[in-house]
Amino acid sequence: MFDCSSHAANSEFVVVTHGGIITDFMINVFSTQQLDDLCPNFKTVQSLLIPECSITVIRYDEDKYDIDEFALTLHLTESDIPER
């Protein structure tokens, strides 16, 4: 993400990947305290945290990463599926 942002300053991009890659990335860029504030014992349970097709939004701005959303699944609810 850092390489992409350095080549495309002031722009947004989307990375689509497996949840395990996301949590591994998070462990490398966020402190243990930040992760445990998000979910207690984050490192211990990381493989259970991100459901299939969930959305996590991590923003990189001014040399700092921020977690905007984590493992959202609201878009997967049945009420959002049009009736036939």
Residue pairs with C-beta under 8 A, 6 or more apart in sequence:
1 15
1 25
1 58
1 60
2 60
4 13
5 13
5 60
19 49
19 50
19 51
19 52
19 54
19 56
19 71
20 46
20 47
20 50
22 50
22 56
22 58
23 42
23 46
23 47
23 49
23 50
24 46
25 58
26 35
26 42
26 58
26 67
27 35
27 42
27 43
27 46
29 65
30 65
30 67
32 42
32 43
34 67
35 42
35 43
36 42
38 67
38 70
39 45
39 49
39 70
42 49
49 71
50 56
50 71
51 71
51 73
53 73
53 75
53 76
54 71
54 72
54 73
54 76
55 69
55 71
55 72
55 73
55 75
56 67
56 69
56 70
56 71
56 72
57 67
57 68
57 69
57 72
58 65
58 66
58 67
58 68
59 65
59 66
59 68
60 66
